[in-house]
Amino acid sequence: MGQAELPYRTALVVEDDRDLRDLAATLLEETTLRVVEAESAEQALHFLRDRADEVAFAFVDVRLPCLMDGVDLARTVSLKWPWIRVVVTSGDPAARIDQLPRNATFMPKPWRAFDVLVEAERAIEDAGMPPPSPMPAAWQSPSH
């Protein structure tokens, strides 16, 4: 009898570089989001077709194998599942960033853990979930 259960929310990490995918997934596991990993846009779309209603946050690299890149994926997600907060990342300044949908956020590589967690927290807030536990001091942005 107390509170109704909140919907289960997921973070989808789409990155072909195994080390970066693992790093982002490990970081996002510190939030209240469940983490699912994909190494291509096609693999991410396969997951989204069945489970998009569970996804609050997508962290997507621009350069991905197969036919679709991260910009194509961000555009598809924006059209089909507009409630999903999409953050697109790249180390290439010419990575079609100008073609991102308006509601997608660009984060240059190398990204900071703090910035990723802030975006995840925004997705959690947008989904109506309680905020994640406090960030470890090592991840917090230094005060200026």
C-alpha positions as CSV (number, residue, x, y, z in Angstrom):
1,M,0.0,0.0,0.0
2,G,2.2,3.0,-0.2
3,Q,3.6,4.2,-3.4
4,A,2.7,2.9,-6.8
5,E,5.7,1.3,-8.6
6,L,7.4,3.6,-11.0
7,P,7.9,2.4,-14.6
8,Y,11.2,0.6,-15.1
9,R,13.4,2.8,-17.2
10,T,16.4,1.9,-19.4
11,A,19.5,3.6,-20.7
12,L,20.6,2.3,-24.1
13,V,24.3,2.7,-24.9
14,V,25.1,2.4,-28.6
15,E,28.8,2.3,-29.3
16,D,30.9,0.0,-31.5
17,D,34.1,0.5,-29.5
18,R,33.8,-2.2,-26.7
19,D,36.0,-0.3,-24.2
20,L,34.0,3.0,-24.6
21,R,30.7,1.0,-24.5
22,D,31.7,-0.7,-21.3
23,L,32.9,2.5,-19.7
24,A,29.6,4.3,-20.5
25,A,27.5,1.3,-19.3
26,T,29.5,1.1,-16.1
27,L,29.0,4.8,-15.5
28,L,25.2,4.7,-16.2
29,E,24.8,1.7,-13.9
30,E,25.5,4.2,-11.1
31,T,22.0,5.7,-11.8
32,T,18.6,4.2,-11.3
33,L,18.5,3.3,-15.0
34,R,18.9,-0.3,-16.2
35,V,21.6,-0.4,-18.9
36,V,21.3,-2.2,-22.2
37,E,24.2,-2.2,-24.7
38,A,24.2,-2.3,-28.5
39,E,27.1,-2.1,-30.9
40,S,25.2,-0.9,-34.0
41,A,22.2,1.2,-34.8
42,E,20.4,-1.8,-36.2
43,Q,20.9,-3.7,-33.0
44,A,19.6,-0.7,-31.0
45,L,16.5,-0.5,-33.3
46,H,15.8,-4.2,-32.8
47,F,15.7,-3.6,-29.0
48,L,13.6,-0.4,-29.4
49,R,11.0,-2.0,-31.6
50,D,10.1,-4.3,-28.7
51,R,11.0,-2.3,-25.6
52,A,11.0,1.5,-26.5
53,D,8.4,2.1,-23.8
54,E,11.0,1.2,-21.2
55,V,13.8,3.5,-22.6
56,A,14.4,6.9,-21.1
57,F,17.9,7.6,-22.3
58,A,20.0,6.8,-25.4
59,F,23.8,7.5,-25.5
60,V,24.8,7.0,-29.1
61,D,28.1,7.3,-31.0
62,V,28.0,8.9,-34.4
63,R,30.3,6.4,-36.2
64,L,28.7,2.9,-36.1
65,P,29.1,-0.2,-38.3
66,C,26.4,-1.3,-40.8
67,L,24.2,1.0,-42.8
68,M,22.9,3.5,-40.1
69,D,25.1,5.8,-38.2
70,G,24.3,7.5,-34.9
71,V,22.8,10.6,-36.6
72,D,20.4,8.3,-38.5
73,L,19.5,6.5,-35.2
74,A,19.0,9.8,-33.4
75,R,16.6,11.0,-36.1
76,T,14.7,7.7,-36.1
77,V,14.4,7.7,-32.3
78,S,13.3,11.4,-32.3
79,L,10.5,10.6,-34.8
80,K,9.3,7.3,-33.5
81,W,10.0,7.6,-29.7
82,P,10.2,11.3,-28.9
83,W,10.2,10.8,-25.1
84,I,13.7,9.2,-25.3
85,R,16.4,11.7,-24.4
86,V,19.2,11.2,-27.0
87,V,22.8,12.2,-26.5
88,V,25.0,11.8,-29.6
89,T,28.8,11.7,-29.1
90,S,31.7,11.9,-31.5
91,G,35.4,12.8,-31.6
92,D,35.1,13.8,-35.3
93,P,34.1,17.5,-35.7
94,A,32.8,16.8,-39.2
95,A,30.4,14.0,-38.0
96,R,27.1,15.3,-39.5
97,I,26.2,17.1,-36.2
98,D,24.3,19.7,-38.2
99,Q,21.9,17.0,-39.2
100,L,20.9,16.0,-35.6
101,P,17.3,16.5,-34.6
102,R,16.6,19.5,-32.5
103,N,15.8,17.5,-29.4
104,A,19.1,15.5,-29.5
105,T,22.1,16.7,-27.5
106,F,25.7,16.6,-28.9
107,M,28.5,15.7,-26.5
108,P,32.1,15.8,-28.0
109,K,34.6,13.0,-27.2
110,P,36.3,12.7,-25.0
111,W,33.2,13.1,-22.8
112,R,33.3,13.7,-19.1
113,A,31.6,11.2,-16.7
114,F,29.9,14.2,-15.0
115,D,28.3,15.4,-18.3
116,V,27.0,11.9,-19.1
117,L,25.5,11.6,-15.6
118,V,23.9,15.0,-15.8
119,E,22.1,14.0,-19.1
120,A,21.1,10.7,-17.6
121,E,19.6,12.5,-14.6
122,R,17.7,14.8,-16.9
123,A,16.2,11.7,-18.6
124,I,15.3,10.3,-15.3
125,E,13.6,13.5,-14.3
126,D,11.7,13.7,-17.6
127,A,10.5,10.1,-17.0
128,G,9.2,11.0,-13.6
129,M,11.6,8.8,-11.7
130,P,13.4,9.6,-8.4
131,P,16.9,11.1,-8.9
132,P,19.9,8.8,-8.7
133,S,21.9,8.5,-5.6
134,P,24.5,11.3,-5.1
135,M,27.4,11.3,-7.5
136,P,30.8,10.3,-6.0
137,A,32.9,13.4,-5.4
138,A,35.4,12.3,-8.0
139,W,32.8,12.7,-10.7
140,Q,31.5,16.1,-9.7
141,S,32.4,19.1,-11.7
142,P,35.0,21.3,-10.0
143,S,33.6,24.7,-8.7
144,H,35.0,27.8,-10.3
